[in-house]
Amino acid sequence: MTRRSCAIYATGIVCAHLLIVGIALLVGQVFQTMIQERIKKEITLAENSRVLDGWINPPPPVYMQYFFFNITNPEEFFTGRAKPHVTEMGPYTYREYRPRENVTYLENGTKVFATNPKSFVFLPEMSVGDPEVDLVTTINIPVVAVMNEVHSYSFFIRSLISMWIKSMGVDLFMTRTVHEILWGFKDPLMSKLHNMKPDVDEIFGLMYKKNGTHEGEFVFHTGEKNYMDYGKIDTWNGIRNMDWWSSEQSNMINGTDGSVFHTFLTRNELLYIFAADLCRSIHLSYVKDIEVKGIPAYRFAPPADVLAAPDDNPSNAGFCVPVGDCLGKGVLKVSVCRQGAPIVVSFPHFYQAESKYINAIDGLNPNKEEHETYLDLNPTTGVPIRACKRAQLNIILKRVLGFPQTKFLNETIFPIMYVNETATIDDNSASQMRSLLFIVTAVSNFPVIIVGMGAILLLVLFILVCKNRQRKNEVKRIDFTEAFHSFTTKDDTAYTPVSNKSEDSPETHTSQPMKNGSYIAMSPVEAQKC
């Protein structure tokens, strides 16, 4: 066997083995299953794990941007001469720190208890002004809260309360600094109520008592039993279901807190998040594929049916309290879990809400780019790569008998402010994530690499066989040519005359007779002579 033949046979054997093994691994998904199981095991809230450290102290910085709606024509609005006109002020940006504390494992490490206190530090370089100086004119929420509390009282009592409020020089709108509205100020009306009823706090602020405090005590699933439960909330403040809403489904605490999700996300699943500030769970659906800092991600966002009216989404009927008392599309009344004022939440500028809420206020401009809430999640790890949580705080204004200052009001959902909470993976974490995903991709695609190498060897084998066959044909052609040339040479000799002299020449017979003429060359002439 020649060296060329050995090479062909060796190439064929290796090619066959690579193709058989690669296709078997590919069909059996051995490496994909192996890497998935490893990731599912590694990315849990198990004790002393690297993932737990990142969960307790999230590395990406979180920024809270506050925007306020400043009413420019309060007198015209409250006297019925014009609809309110607002201008947007902001952002006033704060760095949010949210480490988890009191982390305690429960039930053999399958659950973990934690609180999540939040603290805020003002960032002037990312803000438009000084919150302690800039003034905002907005609705006097304590006054509206009092009117809402006494709306069931008799007309006479409501009238007395109205005169009492008026005597203090308190009106339906107020002008305060951004810092006061956010973090609190001593309100004259609430101070009077505090003197009569000590459990009423005399300080009012939208974020009052929220700097350095947490939203409740959470128990999370670690994912040890089932990776699909990774990060899901088991209980909040000791309960698994709320009792504020009017249906069992609406009272359910579903999903995670939005900081983590299970691994190997798919595009066709719904992700659930429990938002304590909204007093409910919401769901997000897949929007599109995206890339953040070189990391592939799926964008998930709340679809329109999250805040749809019960006519469009019957499951939202449970958020109408009392039963049947429903608002329109795009808004949710949360006063049931926020005692006092009739607070309504929505997306900024009433994005995805009915046009009647937008048209009731001059100065609103809802758009998807600035006002949509979304999460960009890496599907392999379930880690949020970028997040934008946007929510608007509104208050219901309406005519209340006994309060003359409201006699020109039609029911209006008035915007107070909205928050843009953002976080993006930092560069160091992004680099680690890219390295991890490269390893995962390489290992998962190892069978494909084997099949590819087999295919390349198959091509090499084909080329070698073709060249070998071509060489054999050339050898055969050379042998044939030589044989033909040899045969042709013999024929030419047979037909070559022994002498170039004429047969009739006298010298032919006289000078030198031919010897053994009948055996030399066997010419036809000699044959005829025989």
TIRO-719403 format. One record per residue (C-alpha): x, y, z; residue in three letters. Coordinates in steps of 0.02 Angstrom, whole numbers, plus 50000, padded with zeros to 5 digits. Example, Ala and Ser with C-alpha at 12.3 -4.5 7.8 and 13.67 -1.06 7.14 Angstrom:
<pts>
506154977550390ALA506844994750357SER
</pts>
This chain:
<pts>
500005000050000MET500705016949950THR500905031850066ARG499525040949972ARG498305026649998SER498725026350185CYS498345044950198ALA496675042650112ILE496165028250225TYR496715037650383ALA495775053350330THR494205043250295GLY494275034550465ILE494515050750562VAL493165059550459CYS491915045650493ALA492275045950680HIS492115064850691LEU490475065150596LEU489715050750694ILE490245057550864VAL489795075650822GLY488075071450754ILE487725060050903ALA488205073851026LEU487215086650927LEU485645076150920VAL485805070951102GLY486195089051155GLN487435082151280VAL488505097751297PHE487005109551294GLN486195099751434THR487815099151532MET488125117851522ILE486305121751562GLN486335110951717GLU487955118951772ARG487265136551750ILE485645132051838LYS486645125451983LYS487865139951990GLU486605154251972ILE485625151852132THR485555161252296LEU486515147252380ALA487525151852533GLU489285158852503ASN489015159052315SER489695172552200ARG487925176052140VAL487335179152317LEU488685192452342ASP488095201452187GLY486295199952245TRP486675207252417ILE487715221652348ASN487195224552166PRO488665232352072PRO487725242551941PRO487325260152004PRO485475264352016VAL484905281951979TYR483245289752029MET482735304451921GLN481255314651982TYR480235325551865PHE478895337651927PHE477395345351842PHE477325363951882ASN475595371551856ILE475725388751778THR473885394251787ASN473165388151953PRO471925402651973GLU471195400251799GLU471055381451825PHE470175382051995PHE468975395651938THR468485385551784GLY469185397851657ARG470475385851581ALA471125368451594LYS472755366651688PRO474385369951598HIS475955361551664VAL477795362551625THR479005348451665GLU480425351851787MET481875339951805GLY482765328751815PRO483305329951996TYR484445314852007THR484895304352159TYR486045289452173ARG485085275252253GLU485975262852366TYR485005246852398ARG486015233452488PRO485095218552561ARG485195216452747GLU484745203552879ASN485025189652753VAL484505173252835THR484295156052756TYR482725146152786LEU482145128252752GLU483845120552716ASN484395134452602GLY482895133652486THR482295150852542LYS483145166652601VAL482485180952708PHE483075198852675ALA482615217052690THR483085229952560ASN483365247252637PRO483605261352514LYS484575277452535SER484755292052417PHE486175304352382VAL485875319652274PHE486955321252116LEU487035339552061PRO488055335351905GLU486615324951838MET485245337351887SER484525353051810VAL484535363451968GLY484565364152157ASP483085355152237PRO483235365852393GLU483015381652290VAL481905377452141ASP480055380552174LEU478605369952112VAL476775374852110THR475685359552123THR474115352552204ILE474025353752392ASN473915335152426ILE473555336552615PRO472005347152577VAL471395334652447VAL471715320552571ALA470625329152702VAL469225331952576MET469335313652526ASN469215308152709GLU467655318652748VAL466725315852585HIS465515304252676SER465155316952813TYR463605327852812SER463575343552708PHE463565354352865PHE465155346352936ILE466035347352769ARG465615365852759SER466315369052933LEU467925359852889ILE468065369852729SER467915386352823MET469185380452952TRP470435376252815ILE470125392952731LYS470435402152894SER472205395152899MET472585402652729GLY472765385452651VAL472225383552470ASP472015369352344LEU473735372552272PHE475405375952353MET477135382152306THR478595373052387ARG480385368352346THR480755352052259VAL481655345852415HIS480155349652526GLU478915340752414ILE480055325752401LEU480765323452574TRP479505332452682GLY479015348852765PHE477945353752913LYS476225356652838ASP475095369052930PRO473505358852902LEU474285342552956MET475055351153108SER473315356553164LYS472665338953138LEU474155331953233HIS473685342653384ASN471945335153381MET472445317653328LYS474255313253373PRO474345298253256ASP474245310253109VAL476005315053056ASP476275333753039GLU477615331252907ILE477125328652725PHE478255323052582GLY478095311252436LEU479685301952489MET479535305952674TYR480235291952784LYS480845282452630LYS482665287452640ASN483545273752737GLY482025262752755THR481445247052665HIS479835242152576GLU479525226852683GLY480205210152736GLU480425197852593PHE480695179052585VAL481385173452417PHE481595156352337HIS483435152552309THR483145141252158GLY483895125952244GLU482335115552217LYS481865122352047ASN482865134551945TYR481245142151878MET480875148452055ASP482535157652068TYR482225174552150GLY480335172652162LYS479485180452313ILE478785167852435ASP478095180352562THR478075199252585TRP477855205552762ASN477355187952809GLY475935186352682ILE475765177252516ARG474215186752460ASN473635204452488MET471885209352542ASP471725226652465TRP470945221952300TRP469265214252259SER469825197852178SER470955183552226GLU471965185152067GLN472295203752093SER472895200452272ASN474205187752219MET476045191552249ILE476855185052090ASN478615184652021GLY480225192552083THR480635209952144ASP481375213851972GLY483205211852020SER483425193651963VAL482575180951851PHE482785162651811HIS484065156651684THR483715152151502PHE482295164351470LEU481225161951316THR480395174951207ARG478645167951230ASN478535168651420GLU477805182051533LEU478885188651674LEU478045193951835TYR478655207451954ILE477915212352121PHE478015231352139ALA477725236152320ALA477545254652275ASP476135250052155LEU475345238152281CYS475195224652149ARG476075212552031SER476305216851848ILE476875206351701HIS478085210051560LEU478125202351386SER479495200751255TYR479735215751141VAL481325213251040LYS483125207051040ASP484415220051088ILE486255221551131GLU486965231051281VAL488855233251295LYS489125218351181GLY487955207151282ILE486425199751194PRO484795203251283ALA482905201651268TYR481895217351302ARG480345214551407PHE479055228151440ALA477305229351516PRO476035226951376PRO474525238351361ALA473385225851448ASP474295228351616VAL473335244451645LEU471895240851526ALA470105244351575ALA469085229251634PRO468105229751471ASP469705225851376ASP470525214951509ASN469235206951627PRO470595201251748SER470885219551793ASN469145220951866ALA469885215252032GLY470835231752043PHE469205241452051CYS468865245552235VAL467485245852282PRO466875233252154VAL466365241851994GLY467235258252037ASP468455257851892CYS469505270751805LEU469935270351620GLY471395263051525LYS473155267251580GLY472835272451761VAL472695263051927LEU471965269852088LYS473055264252234VAL472255274052375SER471695257352451VAL473495254052504CYS473965272252532ARG472815279052664GLN472245296952638GLY472345305352469ALA471555297652312PRO473215293052232ILE473275286252053VAL474795278951966VAL475135278251780SER476585278651660PHE477375295951634PRO476345308551537HIS474935295551537PHE475865284851412TYR474715270351355GLN473235279051440ALA471585285151368GLU471685301351272SER470435309651391LYS471735309851529TYR473055317151413ILE471905330151336ASN471315336351507ALA473055343551541ILE474015355651431ASP475875351951419GLY475905332951412LEU476815323651275ASN476825304651301PRO478085294851197ASN478815277451203LYS480655282251207GLU480545292851364GLU479085285251457HIS479095266351430GLU479595254551570THR480705240151512TYR481995227251564LEU483425221151454ASP483855203551515LEU485215191751458ASN484215175851416PRO485595163651466THR485885170051642THR484265179551675GLY485305194351735VAL484615212051703PRO485845221151591ILE484865237451585ARG483265242951672ALA482125257951660CYS480675258751782LYS479545273651752ARG478015277951853ALA476975293651877GLN476065299352034LEU474385307952007ASN472945313652116ILE471085313952081ILE470295331252086LEU468395332552088LYS466955343252151ARG466585340452336VAL464995347952406LEU465345359352552GLY467035364952481PHE466655380352374PRO468415380752300GLN468005364652206THR466345370052129LYS467115372951957PHE468075356651953LEU467665342051842ASN468455325451890GLU470265326851834THR471755315551862ILE473105328351895PHE474965323651873PRO476105327952019ILE477785320351971MET478565304951893TYR480145294951927VAL481365287151806ASN482335273251895GLU483775267151788THR485205254851804ALA486465248351677THR487755234751702ILE489475241951741ASP490975239151626ASP491845226651740ASN490285215851760SER489955217251573ALA491705210751536SER491455195951653GLN489755192551574MET490475192551398ARG491845180351451SER490575168851531LEU489445169251379LEU490935165551264PHE491355149951365ILE489525144651367VAL489385147151179THR491015137951144ALA490555122951252VAL488765122451189SER489365122851009ASN490745110051033PHE489745096450940PRO489495108650796VAL491385111450793ILE491665092650786ILE490425090750643VAL491245105450554GLY492955097350569MET492215081050503GLY491475090450356ALA493165098550318ILE494015081550323LEU492655074650211LEU493065088150085LEU494935084150102VAL494535065750078LEU493555069549921PHE495005079849852ILE496265066049892LEU495195052649810VAL494955063349656CYS496815066949643LYS497245048649670ASN496045043449533ARG496725056849419GLN498495050649450ARG498005032649410LYS497205038349248ASN498775047849203GLU499845032249237VAL498705021749128LYS498785034848992ARG500685035048997ILE500765015848986ASP499575015748841PHE500565029248752THR502185019748774GLU501405003548711ALA500645012448563PHE502285020948526HIS503205004148532SER501954995848417PHE502025010448297THR503915009648293THR503904991048243LYS502704994148099ASP503785008048031ASP505294996348032THR504314982847937ALA503884994747801TYR505575002647785THR506494996947625PRO508144988247650VAL508884997847508SER508415014047427ASN508965007947259LYS507735003147127SER507294985247102GLU507714986746919ASP509434993446960SER510774981846896PRO511694983447059GLU510294975047152THR510674958147077HIS512464959747027THR513474969547151SER512894963547324GLN511474951247337PRO510374952047494MET510624938847626LYS509204931447722ASN508044943647634GLY506454934247676SER506794936447865TYR507384954547871ILE505934966247905ALA504694954647822MET504234967547694SER502704964747584PRO503834964047434VAL504804949747506GLU503204941147556ALA502574941747379GLN504194934147323LYS503874919847440CYS
</pts>
